[in-house]
């Protein structure tokens, strides 16, 4: 019997048909404008996704990257809460639903899913794409303004991915507080830029103040030891590049790396990583240098050498964003 396709493969297949009939130049122009908005600031009275061309270009260009970033954050959270599976999920500002696909990749099976966004074209296309994923066929797609007047029903999991940058400071605060009042677990993902990290830290602080504990990426729920303005915490996810990616960016590689910042906070019992690798490990002759965020609220660099035996082998295999030392969970 043929194994069912993984959600990431199913998503790529579904996205492959989106741009049929859309002139390549029009798609590229839409992507250029979306990239400018994605990297900048968008007022809440100006929807980023305006029409079918925008949504198709966005989905084909951004959904794989959003999926991989959110999936990486969710997998880190799942390692800290191995006995928990969400029975309900609300994706706030979910657009075409990339985070819902990431949730199904992390926790297979059915659950109550609601996607909230104020772009009707995005919701329509997200609903269409979701028919390819059995776990999302009964998802509820609801047009809702994301801001201070948002209300959310009780839910196990709230995801907010690449949304905070589109909101005013007041609306960002209100959204995080509303999510904290409604969910057992809140996962927030932003672009891996200094500004994106600042938004994540602001949300992290509010979630902790609301009684949440940080399950990932941090090994503690105390203040972040990174000095603002000197550095920022972010991670990287490998993304397969579509023909649209190559067309817009003019590159030849079959992949690119999506940089992202995130926080996964919960009211559930959780066991965070003992430490987290916060930079790409540096492999040198006979040694590996690991930059770690430690549970004592400090950043340290550890040198792992051959005399450390199996730990040295693990260090050579360690990746940016991994827990350290390696988990002994199956």
C-alpha positions, -999 to +999 in steps of 0.1 A: +000+000+000+013+034-009+019+057+021-001+089+021+017+120+010+031+142+037+012+176+041+042+195+028+042+174-005+004+177-008+006+215-003+033+219-030+011+199-054-019+220-046+000+252-051+015+240-083-018+247-101-026+281-087-008+302-113-023+285-143-037+312-165-020+340-146+006+358-168+041+354-153+047+391-154+015+398-134+024+372-108+059+386-104+046+421-100+022+410-073+050+392-055+072+423-056+045+443-040+038+417-014+075+414-005+076+452+001+046+450+024+059+419+041+092+437+049+076+470+058+046+483+078+011+480+066-018+500+082-047+479+094-071+497+070-053+484+039-057+447+032-024+433+018-042+406-003-066+425-026-076+402-054-072+367-069-039+376-086-025+388-052-037+358-034-025+333-060+009+349-061+011+351-023+001+315-018+025+301-044+054+323-032+049+326+006+029+296+018+058+271+016+080+294+036+053+301+062+045+264+064+082+255+071+087+282+097+055+275+116+061+237+113+096+242+128+081+262+157+054+237+163+078+207+163+099+225+189+068+230+210+057+194+205+091+182+218+084+201+250+048+187+254+051+151+239+019+139+254-004+167+242-023+170+209-046+199+202-082+191+197-090+225+184-070+252+165-077+288+156-054+304+131-056+342+135-048+362+104-043+329+087-049+341+051-047+310+029-041+287+059-004+278+059-003+274+097-032+250+095-012+228+072+018+230+096-004+219+125-016+188+106+020+180+098+029+182+135-002+164+149-019+142+123-056+136+127-088+156+127-096+186+149-118+216+150-101+242+128-110+279+123-091+303+101-097+340+107-087+367+082-102+398+068-092+391+032-121+373+015-100+363-016-074+348+007-100+328+027-117+316-005-084+303-020-074+288+014-106+269+015-100+257-021-065+245-014-076+228+019-097+203+000-065+185-008-059+179+029-084+155+046-077+170+080-088+205+068-118+196+047-142+206+075-122+237+085-142+269+091-130+300+071-143+332+086-138+368+075-129+388+106-111+421+113-079+413+132-076+440+159-087+453+192-123+442+187-114+406+179-131+380+201-121+343+202-139+313+215-120+289+238-095+268+219-066+245+225-042+262+201-039+297+186-014+304+159-004+339+148+021+338+119+035+368+101+005+389+113+018+413+140+038+433+115+006+442+098-010+457+129-008+489+149+009+486+183-025+488+200-040+461+179-009+439+184-013+442+222-050+435+220-045+404+198-019+388+221-041+395+251-072+380+234-052+349+223-039+345+259-074+347+273-088+321+248-061+294+243-041+268+262-012+273+239-002+303+217+024+301+190+036+333+174+059+335+143+073+366+128+100+374+102+135+367+114+145+403+115+154+426+144+119+442+141+103+408+139+122+396+170+112+427+189+075+420+181+079+384+193+096+395+225+068+420+232+043+392+227+064+368+248+064+393+277+026+397+276+020+359+275+043+354+305+025+382+324-008+364+316+004+332+333+019+313+304+053+295+304+076+295+275+080+260+260+101+270+230+125+281+218+137+295+252+149+271+279+133+294+305+105+320+309+128+347+323+139+378+304+156+372+271+194+376+277+199+392+242+206+429+245+182+448+222+199+465+194+230+443+196+216+411+183+183+392+178+170+357+182+160+340+150+162+306+133+162+292+098+140+267+079+149+252+045+122+258+018+120+241-016+119+269-042+091+269-068+095+281-104+079+314-092+106+318-065+133+313-091+115+336-116+111+365-091+145+362-074+165+351-104+182+323-085+191+288-096+192+269-063+164+245-056+159+259-021+162+289+001+163+295+038+134+313+056+146+332+086+120+335+114+116+344+151+090+327+173+076+320+207+055+290+218+039+296+252+015+274+271-005+269+302+002+231+299+029+212+318+059+216+295+096+206+296+116+231+276+149+222+261+178+221+285+195+247+261+189+258+226+214+262+197+208+298+186+234+301+158+246+278+131+271+254+147+307+260+136+324+228+127+362+228+129+389+202+129+382+180+159+357+204+175+323+220+172+314+254+186+278+257+198+262+291+207+236+283+233+208+300+252+210+284+286+184+279+314+203+302+337+193+331+314+227+334+298+242+330+263+273+308+262+296+292+236+304+256+243+333+238+226+326+201+220+356+180+211+364+145+201+372+136+237+335+141+244+328+109+225+291+104+215+284+140+224+309+152+198+291+131+171+258+147+182+273+181+180+285+175+144+249+166+136+233+195+155+215+222+136+206+258+143+175+258+165+180+223+179+178+215+217+210+207+234+220+182+245+200+160+221+167+148+234+165+112+245+128+110+236+120+084+209 
